[in-house]
Amino acid sequence: MKESIALAENTHSLNEKTSFLSRPETYGDTCMVEVIETHMSLVFLTDRFVYKLKKPVSFDFLDFRTLEARYKYCVEEVNINQDLGGDTYIGVVPVTSVHGEMQLDGEGEVADWLVKMKRLPADRLLKTAIKEGTVRKEWLDLAAEKISDFYLCSHPVYDLDCAQFRSTIMRDIELNSAGLLNNCFKLNKAMIISIATDLLHSIIKYAYLFDQRITGGKVIDAHGDLRPEHICLGPEPVMIDRLEFNRDLRIMDVAEELSFFAMECEVMDASAVGQLFINVYKIKSGDEIPDRLIHFYKAKRALLRARLSIYHLLEEKYLSDSSKWIGKCEAYLQAAAACCKKNWI
């Protein structure tokens, strides 16, 4: 099996797979295919379904270079998204090859693997609803209750060394600020240094707050990437795209995940949405998250999002839209600076 997989994988390039999956006739029952590319995946949206192809890439936090690894994480993605995604995640299907001709879920050797999902209504995605001003309060409440219940049912991660936990956070801040200070980006270095310095000082000065979150059972295996585009509103809300490729990146304080989500809403001028999620969780859990921690985590995650945004400029295909990514980066840096200021008032 491994020999046939390797042969099929090497027979078809990523460009050939992309071309095949971009054709409406590949799916048989669709009249259009929309393609979305991220750093890690290619997503193909048909009329009724979504197919996600993991790119053969390697970063510090993941390695998708082998077919076996891509299969493993396709299965993991489907499995870990069941609790929050409902029946959205259908399963894992292969792209197969017979005499050099590719098929979707057909016979022959496996050329690659896809995560298959139901296509969610675009107008119900929270990001779209915020932009269009169509957020329904009753649906928003249901979504906030669902994610809060998920947190409350999750098993706390107690086997963490408090000092190591804080050290990891500090390392992340240093990594993100160093990336942003790269001369090729021509960003405001004084602002970046100020944000990083404030965050690092906060960890040292308020170490007891971080330690209390661990000993109090507030650090869990969370969603890992809770953003407005990953929430679909409705009578039965769903959350998708739970981070599958590195469990360590999902282990976080509930306060961090909710603060991250709230920060993303604030950048979209929808701060009330993020605050509602925090308030619902506080009421259901009795966990009075200190405002100081919320401001800290908002700034920390904004710094990360700033780096991820500006790093698009390291890929040639994004350079034609450089103003978009520079604008996103600067918006996140402004958000981080504002949160740091709140923490020191």
Phi, psi and omega in degrees: 000316181296323180293318181291324177296314180299319180297313181295321181297318182284343181285328186240126179282167177299321179297321179293318178296319180297316179299316180298314184283349179272352184270130177303324183294343177299329188260343174081320187241030182226155180248000179204155174223123175258134183246129177237131180247136172240180178300328189249344187216162166242127185246129183244115183257119174258187182301320187242339187230166176234134178239126183248122178254121179281130181284147181283066185247163178222130175230180179300331188253359178200161177215104181254021190289335181257155178297322178298319180293319181294322176296314180305314185278339170296313178298317180297319180298315179297316184295313187281349179265005182293318185297318184261336185267354181059228180264018181294320182273114186274316180159195181247128180234150181266155160262121184249167182222128176233115181053039176084356179260126182276149176223153175267119179054045183249205180269170175100196182280150179279122177266330176187177183235149181231145167272126179254131182225158168290145176277124181277150179298121185301324184286348179264352175295135186301322179301316179293317182297323177295313181298322184267358179068033184245021180292125177265124185303319183293325178286325178296318178300318180296320179294317180296322178292322181295313181291327177295317178297323178299315179298318184290335179270350182282143179283129177298148176259100183268338187277049178245136173281124186300315181295321179293322178300313178294322179297322178295318178298317179296320179298319179297318179297316180295321179295314181293318180292321178298319179297321181289335182278000177305127184302333184292341182273337177056045178268174180285097185294323180299319179295316182297315180296320179296316179298311182298319180296315179299317181295316180295320177296323180297319180298319181290313185291324185245038181305324183297328179295318179293320180295321180297329180292324178288308183293336179272003176077026182263357175264123188223177170274096190269195176289314176099336182208051184283107179226162182304327180287352181255011179240126176250119183279158177156180177301332175234084185295151176228151174240129183242178175060038171298137188293117189256339194274352181202103183300326181302328180283346176269343181283106183206164174294135173309323180300323180292315182295315180294324178292321177300312179299316180297321178296318179298322178293320179297320178298334177267012182061038179228051184300330181296329180294311179297320180294326178298317179298318178296316182295318180297316179298316181301317182293315183289328186261336188074012181270102180275086181296126179298138179304326181300321178289321179298314178298319180299309185292327175299314181294318180300313182287328177295323177297317177298313181295329176296315180295315180298325179292311185289336180292346174301332183288353176277352177249129187302324185293343180264353186295330180292343179242036187298325182298327179297313185284327174295317179298317178297315180301313182294326178295319178292321178296321177297319179296318179296316181297320180295321179291322177297320180298320179297326182286341183250002177288000000 
